[in-house]
Amino acid sequence: MKLHAAAACSLLTALCSAQDKSPAGVVPQKPFTIGAGKPVEAIKTEPHLRNVRQLTFEGENAEAYWSHDGTRVILQRRTPDMPADQIYVLDLASGAMQLVSTGKGRTTCSYFLQGDKKIVFGSTHHQGDAPPVVKMTGHGYQWVVHQEYDLFLANADGTGLSQLTTTPGYDAEATVCAITGAIVFTSVRDGDLEVYTMEADGSNCKRITNRKGYDGGAFFSHDGSKLVLRSSFPKDEAQAAQDATLLGQQIVRPSLMEITVCKRDGSEFRQITKNGAANFAPFWLPGDKRILFASNWKGVEQAAKSGDRSTARLFNLYLINEDGTGIEQVTDSGEFDSFPMFSPDGRHLVWASNRYNQKPGETNLFVAEWID
């Protein structure tokens, strides 16, 4: 892989400096250089991504979310010598990686709290040292929602761990409002997978969604006024009943999830995508008028035409307006691309991808300058 010297130099000297005018909710950053990882070849059919760097180089690395000062990302990571995912913090200047979860059980979905001194993540370690196991059905694309998951708070270095949720069943998928510091998360505490908010200390818990089927994976808009999430839309009552049965087995089918939006209190809930595919990992663009998300909808369309179901596994990143118009493909690696998040100043994008893998099944993190 080759990268022009000028392009590499441009990234090494890219500074997240303050701007005179920033989109709503976007926070200018102090001058900062991304030195972690190494430059990799950009793909010509990805004009939104410039000066791409690969940040990790082995195992499964995903759901990397920026610190509020834009100098670190927190992620879940599993290497071949690990029994399950654990939470790490990656310093974007030096590339240093630090384990911040216990190393026991299974973890998921981590995020920095306001001020970047504390973190929140989902973990099962309090239910046993070994990661829990769920027997999959072997029919179609499925996710596991382990009933052992609870949310935990810790200092940013992993010390001072405390349990945040104690209700039976799945509590995970926590993210944080940059404006108010509130936490939004997904829980099965009322019998179905719904979205809830609470304060950073666990108080003032409120149910946000109230509909049949999965709602989760929510992120606040930059200005804190809205949520974007993924929601299941079963085709009929029979499919809804099947989904309920699977949930009883701690399994979710993401193959029919759409991107949805609502106010932070759950009002004005509306569906954004309507492509009948697996749409997830949405995140607001600066300005909070457009959404970047992952989807296999083109792969599903190809599979329907060719009969080759393998194309349905191809996920790309897409842009869409909040009203559902103007969809545009962003990534074109021919591999899995997902879990995008913009830096606090909106100048960089981090995401997970199978591109440039050394071994089959690896998922690594990448960062690039965002060109709008």
ABEGO torsion letter per residue (X at the ends): XBBBAAAAAAAAABBBBBBABBBBGBBBBBBBBBABEBBBBBBAABAABBGBBBABABEBBBGBBBBAAGABBBBBBBBAABABBBBBBBBAAAGBBBBABAGBEBBBGBBBBBGGABBBBBBAAAAEABBBBBBBAGBEBBBBBBAABBBBBBBAAGBGBBBABABBEBBBGBBBBAAAGBBBBBBAAAGBBBBBBBBAAGBGBBBABBBBEBBBGBBBBAAGABBBBBBBBBABAAAAAAAAAAAAAGBBBAABBBBBBBBAAGBGBBBABBAGBBBBGBBBBBGGABBBBBBAAAAAAAAAAAGBAAAAABBBBBBBBAAGBGBBBABAAGBBBBGBBBBAAGABBBBBBABGBABBGBBBBBBBBBBX
